[in-house]
C-alpha cells in the first residue's frame, strides 16, 4: 500500500474525481457541519491548545480545551517527518465504527482535507513492479486498514470514495455483464446485442440467435411468436439438406 500524500498523477478524469471528492468532504465534514470529524483548522487549533496550554482562557476557548482534554488528544511525531507534530487519540475516544475490543492504543487523527490521500493509500496496493497494475482492495478491507491506523474517518467517506474509483466501477460493470450472460445461459464472450449474420450457419450460431431472441423477449416482456421459435431450427435444417 502506498503512503499518504503519494497519490500518483493520473488523467483529467482522475483529477476531476479527486476534486469532486474533496468538495464533497468539505461540504459534509467541514467546520460548519456538526460531525465528529477534524478539519485542518480544528486540527491546528487542537495542537495549539496542547502546546500552549498556559494562554488565558476565553469563554469558547475554555470549552474547547475541555473537549480536547476529554478526548485525550496527544502530540507525537509522524513516521514520514520526525520534526512535524502529529495528533494522536486513544482508540476508545476515537470516532470509529468498529469495536475496539478493549484496545487502548493510540490512533492517528485523520484530517478531512487528507481523506482522499488516506483512503487511496489503503485502497490501492502498489507492488515493486511499476508496470504491474495496482490491486484495489474491497470496502471492508479498505476500512479495516484505515481503522487500524486512523481515527475520525467515517465509513461513509470510504463508501463515497469507492463509488468514484474508476477502476472499481469498471470491474463492477464487467462483472454485471458476465453475470447477465450467465443467468441467460449465454457464452461469457457473447455480450453484444448484435448478431453477425455473415457468419456460417451452424448449430452453435443458431442456438445463439435463439437465446438472444429469448433474452430480448424477457427484457421487453413480449411473447415469442411460433415463427421466431422455429425460425432458427428451420434455417439449420435447410442448410443441412442442401449439403446432403
KOLRO-391358 format. One line per 2 residues: their letters; for each residue x, y, z of N, C-alpha, C. Coordinates in steps of 0.02 Angstrom, whole numbers, plus 50000, padded with zeros to 5 digits. Each point is the difference from the previous one (the first is absolute). Layout:
N
a = X:Y:Z:X:Y:Z:X:Y:Z ~ ...
***
This chain:
244
xx = 50042:49940:50000:49958:50060:50000:50044:50062:50000 ~ 49975:50053:49967:50039:50060:49995:49996:50041:50063
xx = 50045:50047:50007:49999:50043:50059:49957:50061:49986 ~ 49978:50032:50053:49956:50058:49994:50037:50057:49964
xx = 49965:50032:49954:50029:50056:49964:50038:49980:49938 ~ 49996:49937:49980:50038:49978:49941:49953:49975:49945
xx = 49941:50031:49994:49954:49981:49948:50031:50016:49933 ~ 50009:49950:49955:50033:50012:49937:49958:50043:49954
xx = 50031:50042:49957:49962:50041:49954:49964:49956:49950 ~ 49939:50019:49982:49962:49960:49953:49971:50043:49944
xx = 49943:49979:49973:49969:50035:49945:49958:50059:50026 ~ 49971:50036:49953:49957:50056:50019:49940:49973:50039
xx = 49975:49941:49980:49943:49970:50036:50019:49983:50071 ~ 50062:49976:50011:50023:49985:50068:50002:50063:50043
xx = 50025:50054:49971:50003:50063:50036:49930:50026:50016 ~ 49953:49991:49953:49932:50022:50011:49967:49960:50056
xx = 50014:49934:50002:49974:49959:50055:50028:50023:50067 ~ 50064:50016:50000:50033:50025:50061:49967:50065:50023
xx = 49990:50046:49953:49971:50065:50017:49928:49992:50025 ~ 49962:49956:49967:49930:49989:50021:49997:49970:50071
xx = 50046:49954:50014:50001:49968:50066:50020:50051:50053 ~ 50049:50042:49985:50022:50051:50048:49943:50048:50015
xx = 49965:50022:49948:49944:50046:50010:49946:49968:50043 ~ 49986:49936:49986:49949:49965:50040:50020:49994:50073
xx = 50064:49985:50012:50025:49995:50069:49993:50065:50038 ~ 50017:50055:49968:49997:50065:50033:49928:50020:50013
xx = 49954:49983:49954:49930:50015:50012:49971:49957:50056 ~ 50021:49937:50002:49971:49952:50047:50033:50004:50069
xx = 50066:50009:50001:50037:49996:50063:50035:50066:50018 ~ 49981:50054:49968:50031:50065:50013:49985:50026:50069
xx = 50030:50057:50017:49990:50030:50067:49927:50019:50012 ~ 49963:50015:49947:49930:50020:50009:49955:49941:50016
xx = 50022:49940:49983:49960:49940:50014:50014:49973:50070 ~ 49948:49974:50032:50008:49972:50067:50016:49926:49996
xx = 50060:49985:49977:50022:49931:49992:50061:49988:50044 ~ 50010:49937:50019:50057:49982:50042:50062:49987:49958
xx = 50020:50053:49965:50060:49997:49958:50044:50060:50016 ~ 50061:49999:49975:50048:50053:50015:50026:50031:49936
xx = 49984:50063:49989:50026:50036:49942:50071:50025:50015 ~ 50033:50026:49950:50068:50026:50009:49999:50058:50051
xx = 49949:50041:49996:49995:50057:50045:49993:49976:50073 ~ 49956:49951:50011:49991:49974:50068:50062:49963:50023
xx = 50032:49964:49954:50061:49963:50016:50054:50047:50027 ~ 50010:50055:49965:50051:50049:50021:49981:50032:50067
xx = 49936:50010:50010:49977:50030:50063:50012:49952:50059 ~ 49990:49936:49988:50013:49950:50053:50074:49999:50017
xx = 50042:50002:49948:50072:50002:50012:50020:50061:50041 ~ 49973:50057:49981:50016:50062:50037:49977:49996:50072
xx = 49943:49969:50012:49974:49993:50068:50045:49956:50042 ~ 50025:49946:49970:50044:49954:50037:50070:50028:50011
xx = 50025:50036:49950:50069:50026:50004:50005:50065:50038 ~ 49945:50038:50003:50000:50065:50034:49941:50004:50048
xx = 50000:49955:50048:49943:49994:50046:49999:50055:50053 ~ 50052:50041:50003:50003:50052:50053:49966:50065:49978
xx = 49974:50002:49938:49968:50061:49977:49936:50013:50040 ~ 49981:50064:50004:49940:50019:50037:49938:49967:49969
xx = 49955:49977:50042:49940:49966:49976:49945:50051:49986 ~ 49972:49997:49940:49939:50037:49985:49942:49953:50010
xx = 49940:50024:49987:49941:49958:50008:50002:49939:49954 ~ 50007:50013:49934:50001:49945:49952:50063:49959:50006
xx = 50056:50033:50015:50063:49965:50005:50000:49951:50058 ~ 49970:50018:50055:49997:49956:50059:49958:49938:49983
xx = 49946:50010:49964:49957:49944:49980:50037:49953:49953 ~ 50038:50030:49954:50037:49960:49952:50055:49961:50034
xx = 50035:50032:50048:50053:49966:50037:49973:49941:50040 ~ 49940:50008:50027:49969:49945:50037:49985:49942:49953
xx = 49977:50015:49939:49985:49948:49951:50065:49963:49980 ~ 50053:50039:49989:50064:49970:49981:50025:49953:50055
xx = 49994:50022:50062:50022:49959:50056:49958:49937:50008 ~ 49934:50007:49989:49956:49942:50008:50013:49946:49947
xx = 50023:50021:49942:50015:49952:49947:50068:49967:50009 ~ 50043:50031:50040:50066:49971:50012:50049:50009:49944
xx = 49993:50054:49961:50047:50013:49945:50071:50005:50026 ~ 50047:49974:49962:50070:50003:50018:50041:50020:49938
xx = 50056:50034:50013:50044:50021:49945:50057:49951:49994 ~ 50012:49977:49939:50056:49955:49987:50035:50020:49936
xx = 50040:49955:49973:50036:50014:49937:49979:49949:49948 ~ 50000:50023:49938:49980:49956:49945:50057:49956:49977
xx = 49983:49950:49960:50051:49954:49974:50037:50030:49940 ~ 49966:50044:49962:50032:50030:49942:50044:50059:50018
xx = 49976:50042:50045:50037:50061:50019:50006:50001:50077 ~ 50059:49985:50025:50010:49996:50072:49994:50067:50035
xx = 50009:50055:49962:49997:50066:50030:49929:50030:50000 ~ 49953:49964:49972:49932:50026:49995:49957:49972:50056
xx = 49964:50045:50033:49954:49978:50054:49939:49967:49970 ~ 49982:49943:50028:49943:49961:49976:49953:49985:50058
xx = 49936:50004:49988:49950:49987:50052:49981:49927:50002 ~ 49995:49974:50061:49977:49932:50012:49943:50002:50051
xx = 49960:49948:50001:49945:49996:50047:49990:49927:50021 ~ 49982:49987:50063:49986:49931:50020:49942:49972:49960
xx = 50004:49937:49982:49949:49969:49957:49931:50003:50030 ~ 49994:49996:50066:49934:50000:50032:49965:50067:49993
xx = 50040:50054:49989:49970:50066:49991:49991:50017:49927 ~ 50025:49958:49956:49998:50015:49929:49932:49985:49971
xx = 49986:50035:49945:49936:49990:49965:50009:49945:49949 ~ 50002:49939:50021:50006:49943:49954:49938:49957:50009
xx = 49983:49964:49947:49939:49961:50001:50013:49927:50014 ~ 50063:49982:50012:50018:49932:50017:50011:49994:50075
xx = 49980:49946:50032:50012:49992:50072:50074:49997:50015 ~ 50021:50031:50056:50071:50003:50016:50025:49939:50038
xx = 49953:49958:50026:50019:49940:50037:50048:50016:50058 ~ 49990:50059:50031:50041:50017:50057:50069:50026:49983
xx = 50015:50009:49936:50066:50024:49980:50004:50075:50014 ~ 50049:50021:50039:50008:50070:50018:50059:50032:49964
xx = 50022:49971:49944:50056:50027:49963:49980:50066:49967 ~ 50050:50039:49982:49988:50065:49969:49991:49993:49925
xx = 49955:50040:49973:49988:50003:49928:50015:50070:49976 ~ 50024:50004:49940:50015:50065:49971:49936:50035:49979
xx = 49994:50065:50013:49940:50037:49983:50000:50016:49925 ~ 49947:49978:49966:49993:50012:49929:49970:50070:49989
xx = 50029:50037:49953:49976:50067:49984:49955:49995:49938 ~ 49944:50036:50002:49951:49997:49946:50033:50014:49932
xx = 50042:50050:49998:50033:50018:49936:50047:49946:49975 ~ 50018:49953:50043:50046:49945:49981:49963:49934:49988
xx = 49934:50001:50004:49962:49937:49993:50017:49963:49935 ~ 50004:50037:49945:50013:49968:49935:50066:49963:50001
xx = 50053:50034:50023:50067:49969:50002:50001:49939:50046 ~ 49967:50006:50057:49999:49945:50049:49964:49940:49971
xx = 49941:50010:49973:49961:49944:49973:50035:49969:49940 ~ 50028:50043:49957:50036:49974:49942:50059:49956:50021
xx = 50036:50022:50050:50060:49963:50022:49982:49931:50027 ~ 49940:49993:50029:49978:49936:50027:49962:49958:49949
xx = 49971:50033:49950:49958:49966:49951:50041:49971:49942 ~ 50051:50036:49979:50041:49980:49943:50067:49973:50024
xx = 50014:49938:49982:50062:49967:50020:50046:49996:49939 ~ 50055:50036:50003:50048:50000:49945:50059:49956:50018
xx = 50021:49959:49953:50056:49955:50011:50066:50032:49979 ~ 50053:49960:50001:50066:50025:49982:50005:50013:49926
xx = 49961:49964:49960:50003:50008:49927:49954:50057:49979 ~ 50028:50057:49976:49958:50057:49981:49956:49986:49940
xx = 50018:49950:49960:49960:49984:49941:49941:49956:50014 ~ 49996:49974:50061:49945:49955:50019:49940:50040:50024
xx = 49941:49979:49979:49939:50034:50020:49989:49996:50075 ~ 49990:50057:50035:49989:49999:50072:49936:49961:50019
xx = 50001:49969:50058:49942:49964:50024:49955:50047:50041 ~ 49935:49993:49991:49952:50041:50037:49964:49957:50051
xx = 50005:50019:50063:49967:49962:50054:49926:50015:50002 ~ 49961:49956:50029:49929:50011:50008:49985:50049:50056
xx = 49936:50015:50009:49980:50050:50049:50017:49979:50072 ~ 49985:49938:50018:50012:49977:50068:50075:50000:50015
xx = 50040:49974:49954:50072:49997:50011:50030:50070:50004 ~ 49976:50045:49957:50025:50069:50000:49984:50034:50066
xx = 49938:49995:50023:49981:50033:50062:50036:49970:50061 ~ 50008:49935:49999:50035:49967:50056:50072:50025:50005
xx = 50033:50006:49943:50069:50025:49999:50004:50072:50026 ~ 49951:50040:49982:49998:50069:50023:49988:50003:50075
xx = 49951:49961:50025:49982:50001:50071:50056:49975:50045 ~ 50046:49961:49972:50056:49975:50040:50052:50055:50013
xx = 49999:50052:49959:50051:50053:50005:49971:50068:50017 ~ 49941:50015:49973:49972:50067:50005:49935:50002:50040
xx = 49987:50059:50027:49937:50014:50035:49965:50058:49966 ~ 49934:50006:50011:49959:50054:49974:49993:49999:49924
xx = 50002:49941:49970:49986:49995:49928:49941:49952:49992 ~ 49941:50027:49984:49939:49960:49997:49999:49949:49943
xx = 49964:49947:50010:49992:49949:49947:49966:50030:49939 ~ 49956:50048:50012:49964:50032:49945:50048:50029:49948
xx = 50056:50029:50024:50048:50029:49954:50034:49947:49958 ~ 50012:49941:50029:50030:49945:49962:49952:49976:49946
xx = 49936:49994:50017:49950:49979:49952:49996:50050:49942 ~ 50001:50064:50016:49997:50052:49949:50061:49996:49955
xx = 50058:49989:50029:50062:49995:49961:49996:49943:49950 ~ 49978:49942:50022:49997:49942:49956:49949:50010:49944
xx = 49949:50041:50013:49950:50014:49948:50030:50043:49944 ~ 50054:50037:50015:50032:50042:49951:50063:49969:49971
xx = 50018:49940:50024:50060:49966:49975:49986:49970:49932 ~ 50032:50026:49947:49987:49978:49932:50015:49926:49990
xx = 50055:49975:50028:50019:49930:49991:49949:49954:50033 ~ 49977:50018:50060:49950:49958:50035:49934:50000:49963
xx = 49979:50057:49974:49937:50004:49963:50004:49960:49935 ~ 50059:50002:49968:50009:49961:49938:49994:49926:50014
xx = 50030:49976:50054:49996:49929:50018:49929:49980:50018 ~ 49963:50047:50032:49931:49985:50018:49957:49990:49939
xx = 50009:50045:49949:49961:49995:49939:50017:49936:49961 ~ 50063:49983:49998:50021:49939:49965:49971:49938:50034
xx = 50000:50001:50067:49971:49943:50036:49926:49995:49990 ~ 49965:50057:49996:49928:49999:49989:49983:49974:49931
xx = 50040:50018:49950:49988:49975:49932:50010:49925:49996 ~ 50052:49975:50033:50012:49928:50001:49946:49962:50036
xx = 49974:50029:50055:49947:49968:50038:49936:49998:49959 ~ 49988:50053:49961:49940:50002:49958:50001:49945:49948
xx = 50059:49989:49970:50007:49946:49950:49990:49932:50032 ~ 50026:49992:50061:49995:49936:50035:49927:49984:50016
xx = 49963:50051:50023:49930:49989:50019:49957:49983:49939 ~ 50020:50025:49941:49962:49988:49939:50028:49943:49959
xx = 50047:49961:50030:50029:49942:49967:50036:50018:49935 ~ 50033:50058:50000:50037:50023:49942:50075:49991:50013
xx = 50040:49991:49946:50072:49996:50010:50026:50065:50030 ~ 50052:49996:50042:50026:50058:50034:50023:50055:49953
xx = 50025:49981:49940:50024:50050:49952:49944:50029:49958 ~ 49940:49972:50006:49945:50022:49959:49962:50055:50036
xx = 50029:50060:50001:49971:50056:50037:49962:50046:49954 ~ 50020:50005:49937:49969:50046:49953:49928:49980:49986
xx = 49958:50050:49987:49931:49988:49983:49992:49986:49925 ~ 50054:50003:49962:49995:49990:49928:50027:49932:49981
xx = 49972:49972:49946:50023:49936:49973:50028:50012:49931 ~ 50058:49972:49986:50031:50006:49934:49969:49948:49954
xx = 49956:50022:49956:49965:49953:49956:50043:49979:49941 ~ 50060:50026:49995:50046:49978:49947:50037:49936:50019
xx = 49995:49980:50063:50033:49939:50022:49965:49939:49971 ~ 50035:49944:49990:49969:49939:49975:49945:49976:50047
xx = 49948:49970:49971:49945:49975:50041:50020:49933:50030 ~ 50009:49999:50065:50018:49939:50036:49951:49991:50057
xx = 50003:49942:50030:49955:49987:50057:50014:50048:50057 ~ 50065:50019:50009:50018:50046:50054:49972:50069:49987
xx = 50008:50025:49937:49976:50067:49985:49924:50003:50003 ~ 49967:49946:49980:49927:49999:50004:49977:50002:50073
xx = 50035:49963:50042:49982:49999:50071:50009:50069:50031 ~ 50054:50034:49979:50013:50067:50026:49945:50048:49979
xx = 49976:49994:49938:49946:50043:49976:49936:49987:50039 ~ 49986:49936:50012:49941:49984:50039:50003:50029:50070
xx = 50059:49993:50031:50009:50025:50068:49994:50076:50003 ~ 50026:50034:49949:49997:50073:49998:49928:50023:49994
xx = 49961:49966:49957:49930:50019:49992:49960:49987:50064 ~ 50016:49945:50033:49967:49985:50063:50017:50052:50052
xx = 50063:50021:50003:50021:50051:50047:49964:50065:49988 ~ 49994:50021:49936:49966:50062:49984:49926:49996:50018
xx = 49971:49941:49990:49929:49990:50016:49988:50009:50075 ~ 50046:49973:50041:49994:50006:50072:50008:50072:50022
xx = 50049:50035:49970:50014:50070:50019:49941:50046:49982 ~ 49968:49988:49943:49945:50043:49978:49932:49975:50022
xx = 50000:49940:50032:49938:49971:50025:49949:49988:49944 ~ 50025:49978:49942:49957:49984:49943:50009:49927:49983
xx = 49944:49964:49983:50005:49929:49984:50034:49988:49934 ~ 50036:49944:49995:50031:49980:49937:49947:49967:49956
xx = 49997:50020:49937:49953:49967:49955:50028:49933:49978 ~ 49956:49956:49976:50022:49933:49980:50049:50002:49942
xx = 49993:50052:49958:50047:50006:49944:50071:50013:50026 ~ 50006:50044:50050:50065:50015:50028:50031:49939:50034
xx = 49957:49962:50034:50025:49942:50037:50032:49949:49954 ~ 49968:49990:49941:50022:49947:49954:50043:50026:49943
xx = 50008:50065:49995:50036:50030:49944:50071:49973:49994 ~ 50036:50000:50055:50070:49980:49998:50005:49925:49984
xx = 49955:49960:50029:50003:49928:49986:49986:49984:49928 ~ 49953:50036:49969:49984:49988:49929:50058:50020:49955
xx = 50032:50055:50017:50057:50022:49960:50056:49949:50002 ~ 50011:49971:50058:50053:49950:50007:49983:49937:49961
xx = 49936:49980:50001:49979:49940:49963:50010:50009:49925 ~ 49983:50060:49974:50010:50014:49929:50073:49998:49982
xx = 50043:50026:50044:50072:50001:49988:50026:49928:49996 ~ 49978:49958:50047:50023:49931:50001:49974:49961:49940
xx = 49938:50013:49979:49970:49965:49943:50037:50017:49936 ~ 50024:50062:49996:50035:50023:49940:50064:49962:49989
xx = 50035:49982:50054:50064:49966:49995:49993:49924:50000 ~ 49940:49972:50006:49991:49927:50000:49977:49975:49932
***
